[in-house]
Amino acid sequence: MEELLDQIKKANDIKKMAPKDYNALARQIRCFLVRHISHTGGHLSSNLGVVELTMALHLCCDFPNDRIIWDVGHQCYTHKILTGRKDGFENLRRFGGMSGFPKRAESDCDVLDTGHSSTSIGAALGLAKARDIQKESRKIVAVIGDGALSGGMAYEALNNAARLKSNMIIVLNDNQMSISRNVGGMSNYLGKIRTNTNYTGLKEDVEKILQRMPFIGNSLTGHIRSVKDLVKRIFIPGMLFEDMGITYIGPIDGHDIGQMVTAFRSASKLQKAVLVHVITQKGKGYLPAMKDPSAFHGVAPFRVKDGVERNAGSSPLTYTDVFSRAIVEQAKQNPLLTAISAAMPSGTGLSEFAKRYPDRFFDVGIAEEHAVTFAAGMAAGGLRPVVAVYSTFLQRAYDQIIHDVCINRLPVIFAVDRAGLVGSDGETHQGIFDMAFLLQMPGMTVMAPKNTWEMEAMLSFSMEYRDGPVALRYPRGEAYRGLTEYTAPIEWGKSEWIYKESQIVLLAVGSMVETALEVREQLKAKGFAVSVVNVRFVKPFDREMLADIPKQHSVVVTMEEGVAEGGFGQQIAAWYQKEKAVFVYSAALPNQFIEHGSVALLKEKYRLDAKGIVARLETLLTGESKLQGGGIR
């Protein structure tokens, strides 16, 4: 039964409840989340861990006037419930349904659309300055996880927040994890604070004594502030936040609503930046998620009774699986090979490598910029570093790729996972921009495999190539296992003819080769002659092959799972523009942010599936308008 939960119709309704009902409401929210996410999939363990934390913030804030910035944002489910969006969980992360991240378009209580890490403190500081300049009255709260504190942006923001002369609250949600277990100095530092009972016990004793002293207890608080600071430095070495000029409160129990409400209300009275350190348990309340919070970070639909995936069976072989196997094999042959992850060893397929070669595996935390420059240093020192990263997160290291890798022509290998549409996480996670920005970079080689064999062969080629950086991009999901008879050696800058006929040629990049075969069959059924080229190298593209095409073809169709502007198709059209010998049509994604939904549905909507591409081509090929050479559509 969810009688209490049903009373939440809109923002601030939680304030109407009696404090005695808070714990029962928290239990009902957890049951609601487990039940619905078991059907839709989504981020489970992170949301189960912040139920009481979110409730406490809502008890202390007035929405939508007050502002909360959720770092990353995937832990916002309870926030959505408490702002009246409970019914939206029926279609969570489904096309046309509610997003699994904060969305300004959904509610005035969502301040920013977020999906990447370490951004909340900077955004909150900007909101605080906007409030102050406009002489507004509102609370500004940034909620950031301990894993996100491994990202450099967080420290840049903390450095500036220390100078703030008005109130801003930073809630450090410390669950000792990002997706995988946290690593590095900050993780160790917070661990010392968590386990230091000397300081917390002494602080509680002093507070109790002061509370027993009528009239003078409160006034004494100000006089002992300098003593308190000294005590902190004795019992907790460093006190990083206090030393930076940010008032530190904590650590406190992140599942005790009363403690947190007291802390937040106290913090809101200070005219400066205040950090409230809250200890939570990822996955709390659901045993399978508590036992393995990483496995339940992002989940497919599952059985509630045991947490087993509903459609569990033999899992299809993914490109990530192929990469995982291939990099281990390469490491056996090359003792200089190293692998770098930015807090995602499991997601990027590096867990097995880490087990076998722990001295050559480096998890740098959520710090993609550092990962790239770290790799540049390794390459300059004679190693062969592989940076395994999702396409959407590679964006965060754009300058480092140019400045530290490309300018120096260093042989860093970028294993760009989740390239293309990824589905339910939506705009912030679609990997559709990497080709457009990588193609701009002088000296960068960009490859995309057509199938499992080519994935392994391209990684092997990358290890041998030493004239600059290489980006190997591959999609999420099941790896294509067809065209096994096409195993021509990988040659730098050379494409591969799959079918060579006449009239129309399909230049397909990576994941689109399989689609190109379907397009070919459908066009041939309509009477067209169709060739298919596996592009292999997006940069440099095969100029010799392009020069050969007009001899037998009048229409070139480029096919890529990325944005059209700045992409492969646009570059091919520009190359042909000089000759005007062929008509170029680009089948790509529009230059816009793509919403959440299944990959198949999104490809259908944006006509990037075989049916949609054929329909667009048929209009061009059979329409009244004549095909003009050098065009791009």
C-alpha positions as CSV (number, residue, x, y, z in Angstrom):
1,M,0.0,0.0,0.0
2,E,1.2,3.5,-0.8
3,E,-1.3,5.7,1.0
4,L,1.4,8.2,2.0
5,L,3.0,8.3,-1.4
6,D,-0.4,8.9,-3.0
7,Q,-0.6,12.2,-1.0
8,I,2.3,13.6,-3.0
9,K,0.5,15.4,-5.9
10,K,2.8,18.3,-6.4
11,A,6.0,20.0,-5.2
12,N,6.1,20.8,-1.4
13,D,3.3,18.3,-0.5
14,I,5.8,16.4,1.6
15,K,5.7,19.3,4.1
16,K,2.1,18.5,4.9
17,M,3.1,15.2,6.4
18,A,3.8,14.4,10.0
19,P,7.4,13.7,10.9
20,K,6.4,10.3,12.3
21,D,5.4,9.3,8.7
22,Y,8.7,10.1,7.1
23,N,10.3,6.7,7.4
24,A,7.2,5.0,6.1
25,L,7.1,7.3,3.1
26,A,10.8,6.5,2.4
27,R,9.9,2.8,2.4
28,Q,7.0,3.3,0.1
29,I,9.2,5.3,-2.3
30,R,11.8,2.5,-2.4
31,C,9.1,-0.1,-3.1
32,F,7.7,2.1,-5.8
33,L,11.1,2.6,-7.4
34,V,12.0,-1.1,-7.3
35,R,8.6,-2.1,-8.8
36,H,8.7,0.4,-11.6
37,I,12.3,0.1,-12.6
38,S,12.0,-3.6,-12.6
39,H,9.6,-3.1,-15.6
40,T,11.2,-0.1,-17.4
41,G,14.9,-0.5,-16.5
42,G,16.9,2.5,-15.3
43,H,19.3,3.7,-12.6
44,L,18.3,1.8,-9.5
45,S,21.0,1.6,-6.8
46,S,21.9,5.3,-7.0
47,N,18.3,6.3,-6.5
48,L,17.6,3.9,-3.7
49,G,20.6,5.5,-1.8
50,V,19.3,9.0,-1.9
51,V,15.6,8.6,-0.8
52,E,16.0,10.2,2.6
53,L,18.5,12.7,1.4
54,T,16.1,13.9,-1.2
55,M,13.2,14.0,1.2
56,A,15.2,16.1,3.7
57,L,16.1,18.6,0.9
58,H,12.5,18.9,0.0
59,L,11.5,19.5,3.6
60,C,14.0,22.4,3.7
61,C,13.4,23.9,0.3
62,D,10.5,25.7,-1.4
63,F,10.0,24.6,-5.0
64,P,10.3,25.8,-7.6
65,N,11.7,29.0,-6.1
66,D,14.7,27.2,-4.5
67,R,17.1,25.3,-6.8
68,I,18.7,21.9,-6.6
69,I,21.4,20.9,-9.1
70,W,21.8,17.1,-9.3
71,D,25.3,16.2,-10.4
72,V,25.1,13.7,-13.2
73,G,21.3,13.6,-12.6
74,H,20.6,9.9,-12.7
75,Q,19.7,9.9,-9.0
76,C,16.8,12.3,-9.4
77,Y,13.9,9.8,-9.3
78,T,12.8,10.6,-5.8
79,H,13.0,14.3,-6.7
80,K,10.7,13.6,-9.6
81,I,8.2,11.8,-7.3
82,L,8.2,14.6,-4.8
83,T,7.5,17.2,-7.5
84,G,4.4,15.4,-8.7
85,R,5.7,13.2,-11.5
86,K,5.0,9.8,-10.0
87,D,2.7,8.8,-12.9
88,G,5.5,9.4,-15.4
89,F,7.3,6.3,-14.1
90,E,5.0,4.1,-16.2
91,N,7.0,5.1,-19.2
92,L,10.3,6.1,-17.6
93,R,13.1,6.4,-20.3
94,R,10.8,5.2,-23.0
95,F,10.3,7.2,-26.2
96,G,7.9,10.0,-25.5
97,G,7.9,9.2,-21.8
98,M,9.6,10.7,-18.8
99,S,13.4,11.1,-18.9
100,G,15.6,9.3,-16.4
101,F,17.5,12.6,-15.9
102,P,16.5,16.2,-14.8
103,K,14.6,17.9,-17.7
104,R,13.7,21.5,-17.7
105,A,10.9,20.8,-20.1
106,E,9.3,18.4,-17.6
107,S,9.1,20.7,-14.6
108,D,10.1,24.1,-13.2
109,C,11.7,22.1,-10.4
110,D,14.4,20.9,-12.7
111,V,16.9,23.6,-13.1
112,L,19.3,22.1,-15.7
113,D,19.3,19.2,-18.1
114,T,22.3,17.2,-16.7
115,G,23.9,13.9,-17.5
116,H,27.7,14.3,-17.0
117,S,29.7,14.4,-13.8
118,S,31.4,17.1,-11.7
119,T,29.3,20.0,-13.0
120,S,26.9,20.7,-10.2
121,I,29.0,23.0,-8.0
122,G,30.0,25.2,-10.9
123,A,26.4,25.5,-12.0
124,A,25.1,26.2,-8.5
125,L,27.7,28.9,-8.0
126,G,26.5,30.5,-11.2
127,L,22.9,30.3,-9.9
128,A,24.0,31.8,-6.6
129,K,25.6,34.8,-8.4
130,A,22.5,35.2,-10.6
131,R,20.4,35.3,-7.4
132,D,22.7,37.8,-5.7
133,I,22.9,40.2,-8.6
134,Q,19.2,40.2,-9.1
135,K,18.6,40.5,-5.3
136,E,16.5,37.4,-5.1
137,S,15.9,35.2,-2.1
138,R,16.3,31.5,-2.8
139,K,18.3,28.5,-1.6
140,I,20.8,27.1,-4.0
141,V,21.9,23.5,-3.4
142,A,24.4,21.4,-5.4
143,V,24.2,17.6,-4.8
144,I,27.5,15.9,-5.8
145,G,28.7,12.3,-5.2
146,D,32.1,11.4,-3.9
147,G,32.9,9.8,-7.2
148,A,32.3,13.1,-9.0
149,L,34.9,14.7,-6.8
150,S,37.5,13.0,-8.8
151,G,36.6,15.3,-11.7
152,G,38.7,18.5,-12.1
153,M,35.7,20.7,-12.7
154,A,34.5,20.1,-9.1
155,Y,37.8,21.6,-7.7
156,E,37.7,24.5,-10.1
157,A,34.3,25.3,-8.8
158,L,35.2,24.7,-5.1
159,N,38.1,27.1,-5.6
160,N,35.7,29.9,-6.6
161,A,33.0,28.9,-4.2
162,A,35.3,29.7,-1.3
163,R,35.1,33.4,-2.2
164,L,31.3,33.5,-2.1
165,K,29.8,36.0,0.4
166,S,26.3,34.6,0.3
167,N,24.8,31.2,1.0
168,M,25.2,28.1,-1.1
169,I,24.9,24.5,0.1
170,I,27.0,21.7,-1.4
171,V,25.7,18.3,-0.4
172,L,28.4,15.7,-0.7
173,N,26.6,12.4,-1.2
174,D,29.2,9.9,-0.1
175,N,28.4,6.3,-0.9
176,Q,32.0,5.3,-1.6
177,M,31.2,4.7,-5.3
178,S,30.7,6.3,-8.7
179,I,29.6,3.4,-10.9
180,S,32.4,1.2,-9.8
181,R,34.3,1.5,-6.5
182,N,36.0,4.9,-6.2
183,V,39.7,5.3,-6.5
184,G,42.3,7.9,-5.7
185,G,43.3,10.4,-3.1
186,M,40.0,12.0,-2.5
187,S,38.4,8.6,-2.0
188,N,41.0,7.8,0.7
189,Y,40.6,11.2,2.3
190,L,36.8,10.9,2.6
191,G,37.3,7.4,4.0
192,K,39.4,8.8,6.8
193,I,36.6,11.2,7.6
194,R,34.0,8.5,7.6
195,T,35.8,6.3,10.0
196,N,37.2,9.0,12.4
197,T,34.9,8.4,15.4
198,N,37.2,10.5,17.6
199,Y,36.2,13.8,16.0
200,T,32.5,12.9,15.5
201,G,32.2,11.6,19.0
202,L,33.9,14.6,20.5
203,K,31.7,17.0,18.5
204,E,28.5,15.2,19.7
205,D,29.7,15.4,23.3
206,V,30.4,19.1,23.1
207,E,27.0,19.7,21.5
208,K,25.2,17.8,24.3
209,I,27.1,19.8,27.0
210,L,26.2,23.1,25.4
211,Q,22.5,22.1,25.1
212,R,22.4,21.6,28.9
213,M,23.6,25.2,29.6
214,P,20.6,27.5,29.4
215,F,21.0,31.1,28.2
216,I,24.7,30.9,27.5
217,G,24.9,27.7,25.5
218,N,24.2,29.3,22.1
219,S,26.5,32.3,22.8
220,L,29.4,30.0,23.6
221,T,29.2,28.5,20.2
222,G,30.7,31.5,18.5
223,H,33.5,31.8,21.1
224,I,34.6,28.2,20.6
225,R,34.7,28.3,16.8
226,S,38.5,28.8,16.7
227,V,38.8,25.9,19.2
228,K,36.6,23.7,17.0
229,D,38.7,24.5,14.0
230,L,41.8,23.5,15.9
231,V,40.1,20.2,17.1
232,K,39.3,19.4,13.5
233,R,42.9,19.8,12.4
234,I,44.1,17.6,15.3
235,F,41.7,14.7,14.7
236,I,41.2,15.0,10.9
237,P,44.4,15.9,9.1
238,G,44.1,18.4,6.4
239,M,40.5,19.4,6.6
240,L,40.6,20.1,2.9
241,F,37.3,21.9,2.6
242,E,37.8,24.1,5.7
243,D,41.3,25.0,4.5
244,M,39.9,26.1,1.2
245,G,37.5,28.4,3.0
246,I,34.3,26.3,2.7
247,T,32.5,25.5,6.0
248,Y,32.3,21.7,6.5
249,I,29.5,20.0,8.3
250,G,29.5,16.3,8.9
251,P,29.8,13.5,8.3
252,I,26.1,12.8,9.1
253,D,23.9,9.8,8.5
254,G,22.3,10.1,5.0
255,H,19.4,7.9,6.0
256,D,18.4,10.0,9.1
257,I,16.0,12.6,7.9
258,G,16.0,14.5,11.1
259,Q,19.8,14.9,11.2
260,M,19.9,16.1,7.6
261,V,17.1,18.6,8.1
262,T,18.9,20.1,11.0
263,A,22.1,20.2,9.1
264,F,20.6,21.8,6.0
265,R,18.7,24.4,7.9
266,S,21.8,25.3,9.9
267,A,23.9,25.4,6.7
268,S,21.3,27.7,5.0
269,K,21.9,30.4,7.7
270,L,25.5,30.9,6.8
271,Q,26.5,33.6,4.3
272,K,29.1,31.5,2.5
273,A,29.5,28.2,0.8
274,V,28.8,25.3,3.1
275,L,29.6,21.6,2.4
276,V,27.4,19.1,4.2
277,H,29.0,15.6,4.1
278,V,26.3,12.9,4.0
279,I,27.0,9.2,4.2
280,T,24.6,7.0,2.2
281,Q,24.4,3.4,1.1
282,K,24.0,2.8,-2.6
283,G,21.1,0.3,-3.2
284,K,19.7,0.7,0.3
285,G,16.5,-1.2,0.9
286,Y,16.8,-3.7,-1.9
287,L,19.0,-6.6,-1.1
288,P,20.3,-7.5,-4.6
289,A,21.3,-3.9,-5.2
290,M,22.9,-3.6,-1.7
291,K,25.0,-6.7,-2.4
292,D,26.1,-5.6,-5.9
293,P,25.4,-1.8,-6.3
294,S,27.5,-1.6,-9.5
295,A,25.4,-4.3,-11.2
296,F,22.3,-2.3,-10.3
297,H,23.6,1.1,-11.3
298,G,21.9,0.9,-14.7
299,V,19.7,-2.1,-15.2
300,A,17.4,-3.7,-17.8
301,P,14.0,-4.9,-16.6
302,F,14.4,-7.5,-13.9
303,R,12.5,-9.8,-11.5
304,V,11.9,-8.1,-8.2
305,K,12.3,-11.3,-6.1
306,D,15.9,-11.9,-7.0
307,G,17.1,-9.1,-9.3
308,V,17.6,-11.4,-12.3
309,E,17.1,-9.7,-15.6
310,R,13.7,-10.6,-17.0
311,N,15.0,-11.6,-20.4
312,A,18.1,-13.2,-19.1
313,G,19.6,-16.0,-21.2
314,S,22.6,-16.2,-23.4
315,S,23.8,-12.7,-23.7
316,P,24.7,-11.6,-27.2
317,L,28.3,-10.9,-28.0
318,T,28.9,-7.1,-28.0
319,Y,31.6,-5.0,-29.4
320,T,32.7,-4.2,-25.9
321,D,33.1,-8.0,-25.3
322,V,35.2,-8.3,-28.5
323,F,37.3,-5.3,-27.4
324,S,37.8,-6.9,-23.9
325,R,39.0,-10.1,-25.4
326,A,41.2,-8.5,-28.0
327,I,43.0,-6.1,-25.7
328,V,43.9,-9.0,-23.3
329,E,45.4,-10.8,-26.3
330,Q,47.3,-7.7,-27.4
331,A,48.7,-7.3,-23.9
332,K,50.1,-10.8,-24.0
333,Q,52.1,-9.9,-27.0
334,N,53.1,-6.4,-26.0
335,P,54.4,-5.6,-22.5
336,L,54.2,-1.9,-23.2
337,L,50.5,-1.9,-23.7
338,T,48.6,0.0,-20.9
339,A,44.9,0.5,-20.4
340,I,43.2,3.6,-18.9
341,S,39.6,3.9,-17.7
342,A,37.7,6.9,-16.3
343,A,35.8,5.1,-13.6
344,M,34.2,2.6,-16.0
345,P,36.4,-0.5,-16.2
346,S,33.4,-2.8,-16.4
347,G,31.4,-0.7,-18.9
348,T,34.3,-0.3,-21.2
349,G,35.4,-4.0,-21.1
350,L,38.6,-3.5,-19.1
351,S,37.8,-5.6,-16.0
352,E,39.5,-8.7,-17.4
353,F,42.5,-6.7,-18.4
354,A,42.7,-5.2,-14.9
355,K,42.6,-8.7,-13.3
356,R,45.4,-10.1,-15.5
357,Y,47.6,-7.0,-15.8
358,P,46.9,-4.9,-12.7
359,D,50.3,-3.1,-13.0
360,R,49.3,-1.9,-16.5
361,F,45.7,-0.9,-15.7
362,F,44.9,2.6,-14.5
363,D,41.4,3.8,-13.3
364,V,41.8,7.5,-13.0
365,G,38.2,8.1,-11.7
366,I,35.7,10.4,-13.4
367,A,38.5,12.5,-15.0
368,E,38.4,12.1,-18.8
369,E,40.6,15.2,-19.3
370,H,43.3,13.8,-17.1
371,A,42.9,10.3,-18.6
372,V,43.9,11.7,-22.1
373,T,46.8,13.8,-20.9
374,F,48.0,10.9,-18.7
375,A,47.9,8.7,-21.8
376,A,49.9,11.4,-23.7
377,G,52.6,11.3,-21.1
378,M,52.7,7.5,-21.2
379,A,53.0,7.5,-25.0
380,A,55.7,10.2,-24.8
381,G,57.5,7.9,-22.4
382,G,57.4,4.9,-24.8
383,L,54.3,3.0,-23.7
384,R,51.3,2.1,-25.9
385,P,48.3,3.5,-23.9
386,V,44.7,2.6,-24.8
387,V,42.0,5.0,-23.4
388,A,38.7,3.1,-23.3
389,V,35.9,5.6,-23.0
390,Y,32.2,6.1,-24.0
391,S,31.8,8.5,-26.9
392,T,29.7,10.9,-24.9
393,F,32.4,11.2,-22.2
394,L,35.2,11.6,-24.7
395,Q,33.6,15.0,-25.5
396,R,34.9,16.2,-22.1
397,A,38.5,15.8,-23.2
398,Y,38.3,17.6,-26.5
399,D,41.1,20.1,-25.8
400,Q,43.4,17.5,-24.3
401,I,43.1,15.3,-27.4
402,I,44.1,18.3,-29.6
403,H,46.7,19.9,-27.4
404,D,48.3,17.0,-25.7
405,V,47.9,14.1,-28.2
406,C,47.4,15.4,-31.7
407,I,49.9,18.3,-31.7
408,N,52.5,15.9,-30.4
409,R,51.5,13.2,-32.8
410,L,51.5,10.6,-30.0
411,P,50.4,7.1,-30.7
412,V,47.5,7.0,-28.2
413,I,44.7,4.6,-29.0
414,F,41.1,5.8,-28.2
415,A,38.7,2.9,-27.9
416,V,35.5,4.9,-28.4
417,D,32.7,2.7,-27.0
418,R,28.9,3.5,-27.3
419,A,29.6,5.5,-30.6
420,G,26.2,6.3,-32.2
421,L,22.8,6.1,-30.7
422,V,22.7,4.5,-27.3
423,G,19.0,4.8,-26.5
424,S,17.3,5.3,-23.2
425,D,19.7,7.7,-21.5
426,G,18.8,10.4,-24.1
427,E,20.5,13.6,-25.1
428,T,23.4,13.7,-22.7
429,H,24.5,10.2,-23.6
430,Q,24.0,9.7,-27.3
431,G,27.4,9.2,-28.9
432,I,26.7,11.1,-32.1
433,F,29.3,13.9,-32.1
434,D,32.6,12.0,-31.9
435,M,33.1,11.6,-35.7
436,A,32.4,15.3,-36.3
437,F,34.9,16.6,-33.8
438,L,37.6,13.9,-34.3
439,L,37.6,14.5,-38.1
440,Q,38.7,18.1,-37.4
441,M,41.9,17.1,-35.6
442,P,45.1,17.0,-37.7
443,G,46.9,13.8,-37.5
444,M,44.0,11.8,-36.0
445,T,43.1,8.4,-37.6
446,V,39.5,7.4,-37.2
447,M,38.3,3.8,-37.9
448,A,35.1,1.9,-37.5
449,P,34.7,-1.9,-37.8
450,K,32.0,-3.6,-39.8
451,N,32.0,-6.8,-37.7
452,T,33.7,-8.8,-34.9
453,W,36.7,-9.9,-36.9
454,E,37.4,-6.3,-38.1
455,M,37.1,-5.0,-34.5
456,E,40.0,-7.3,-33.5
457,A,42.0,-6.6,-36.6
458,M,41.6,-2.8,-36.2
459,L,42.9,-3.0,-32.6
460,S,45.8,-5.0,-33.8
461,F,46.5,-2.5,-36.6
462,S,46.3,0.4,-34.0
463,M,48.9,-1.2,-31.9
464,E,51.3,-1.3,-34.8
465,Y,50.5,2.2,-36.1
466,R,52.9,4.7,-34.6
467,D,52.5,7.8,-36.7
468,G,49.9,9.5,-34.5
469,P,46.7,8.8,-32.5
470,V,44.0,6.4,-33.5
471,A,40.3,6.4,-32.6
472,L,38.5,3.1,-33.0
473,R,34.8,3.8,-32.7
474,Y,32.1,1.1,-32.2
475,P,28.5,1.0,-31.1
476,R,26.6,-0.3,-28.1
477,G,24.9,-3.6,-28.3
478,E,25.3,-6.8,-30.3
479,A,28.3,-7.1,-32.6
480,Y,27.6,-7.9,-36.2
481,R,29.0,-11.4,-37.1
482,G,28.2,-11.4,-40.8
483,L,30.4,-10.9,-43.9
484,T,33.0,-13.3,-42.4
485,E,34.4,-14.0,-45.8
486,Y,35.6,-10.4,-46.2
487,T,38.9,-10.4,-44.3
488,A,41.2,-8.2,-46.4
489,P,44.1,-6.9,-44.4
490,I,43.7,-3.5,-42.7
491,E,45.7,-0.9,-44.7
492,W,45.9,2.6,-43.5
493,G,43.4,4.8,-45.2
494,K,42.0,2.0,-47.4
495,S,38.3,1.0,-47.7
496,E,36.9,-2.4,-48.7
497,W,34.5,-3.1,-51.6
498,I,31.8,-5.5,-50.5
499,Y,29.8,-5.4,-53.7
500,K,30.9,-3.6,-56.8
501,E,28.2,-3.0,-59.4
502,S,27.1,0.3,-60.8
503,Q,24.7,3.3,-60.6
504,I,24.5,3.7,-56.8
505,V,27.3,3.2,-54.3
506,L,26.7,3.0,-50.5
507,L,29.6,4.2,-48.5
508,A,28.9,2.7,-45.1
509,V,30.7,3.5,-41.8
510,G,31.0,0.8,-39.2
511,S,27.7,-0.1,-37.7
512,M,26.0,1.1,-40.9
513,V,27.5,-1.7,-43.1
514,E,24.9,-4.2,-41.9
515,T,22.2,-1.6,-42.7
516,A,23.7,-1.0,-46.1
517,L,23.3,-4.6,-47.0
518,E,19.6,-4.4,-46.3
519,V,19.3,-1.1,-48.3
520,R,21.1,-2.8,-51.2
521,E,18.7,-5.7,-51.2
522,Q,15.6,-3.4,-51.1
523,L,17.0,-1.1,-53.9
524,K,17.9,-4.1,-56.1
525,A,14.3,-5.4,-55.7
526,K,13.2,-2.0,-57.2
527,G,15.5,-2.4,-60.2
528,F,18.6,-0.4,-59.1
529,A,22.2,-1.6,-59.4
530,V,23.9,-1.0,-56.0
531,S,27.5,-1.2,-54.8
532,V,28.5,-1.4,-51.1
533,V,31.8,-0.1,-49.7
534,N,32.9,-0.7,-46.1
535,V,34.6,2.6,-45.4
536,R,36.8,1.3,-42.6
537,F,38.8,4.6,-42.4
538,V,36.7,7.6,-41.8
539,K,39.9,9.6,-41.6
540,P,41.9,9.5,-43.8
541,F,39.2,8.5,-46.3
542,D,40.2,6.5,-49.4
543,R,40.7,9.0,-52.1
544,E,41.8,6.4,-54.6
545,M,38.5,4.6,-54.2
546,L,36.5,7.9,-54.4
547,A,38.3,8.7,-57.7
548,D,37.3,5.3,-59.1
549,I,33.6,5.6,-58.2
550,P,32.4,8.1,-60.9
551,K,33.6,5.7,-63.6
552,Q,30.6,3.4,-63.0
553,H,28.3,5.3,-60.5
554,S,26.3,8.5,-60.6
555,V,25.0,8.5,-57.0
556,V,27.0,8.2,-53.8
557,V,25.2,7.6,-50.6
558,T,27.2,8.0,-47.3
559,M,25.8,6.2,-44.3
560,E,27.0,7.0,-40.8
561,E,25.6,6.9,-37.2
562,G,26.5,10.4,-36.3
563,V,25.5,14.0,-37.0
564,A,25.6,15.1,-40.6
565,E,27.2,18.5,-40.0
566,G,31.0,18.0,-39.9
567,G,30.6,14.3,-40.4
568,F,31.9,11.8,-43.0
569,G,29.2,12.5,-45.6
570,Q,29.8,16.2,-45.6
571,Q,33.5,15.7,-46.1
572,I,32.9,13.3,-49.1
573,A,30.5,15.8,-50.6
574,A,33.1,18.6,-50.3
575,W,35.7,16.3,-52.0
576,Y,33.4,15.6,-54.9
577,Q,32.3,19.2,-55.2
578,K,35.3,20.1,-57.3
579,E,34.4,17.5,-60.0
580,K,30.6,17.6,-59.8
581,A,30.8,14.1,-61.2
582,V,28.3,12.4,-58.9
583,F,25.4,13.2,-56.7
584,V,26.1,12.8,-53.0
585,Y,23.4,12.0,-50.5
586,S,24.2,11.8,-46.8
587,A,22.2,9.4,-44.6
588,A,23.0,10.7,-41.1
589,L,21.4,12.1,-38.0
590,P,20.3,15.7,-37.9
591,N,22.5,18.2,-36.1
592,Q,20.3,18.2,-32.9
593,F,20.1,16.5,-29.5
594,I,18.4,13.2,-29.8
595,E,15.9,12.3,-27.2
596,H,15.6,9.0,-25.2
597,G,14.0,5.9,-26.7
598,S,15.1,2.5,-28.0
599,V,17.8,2.6,-30.7
600,A,15.6,0.8,-33.2
601,L,12.8,3.3,-32.6
602,L,15.1,6.3,-32.9
603,K,16.6,5.0,-36.1
604,E,13.1,4.6,-37.5
605,K,12.1,8.1,-36.5
606,Y,15.2,9.7,-38.0
607,R,15.0,7.5,-41.1
608,L,18.4,5.9,-40.4
609,D,17.1,2.4,-40.7
610,A,17.1,0.5,-44.0
611,K,13.4,1.3,-44.6
612,G,13.9,5.0,-44.0
613,I,17.0,5.3,-46.1
614,V,15.4,3.4,-49.0
615,A,12.3,5.7,-48.8
616,R,14.5,8.8,-49.0
617,L,16.6,7.5,-51.9
618,E,13.5,6.3,-53.8
619,T,12.1,9.8,-53.7
620,L,15.4,11.2,-55.1
621,L,15.9,8.5,-57.7
622,T,12.4,8.4,-59.1
623,G,11.3,12.0,-58.5
624,E,10.8,14.7,-61.0
625,S,13.9,16.7,-59.9
626,K,17.1,15.8,-61.7
627,L,20.1,14.8,-59.6
628,Q,22.7,17.5,-59.5
629,G,26.4,16.5,-59.1
630,G,28.1,17.5,-55.8
631,G,24.9,18.0,-53.8
632,I,24.3,16.9,-50.3
633,R,20.9,16.3,-48.7
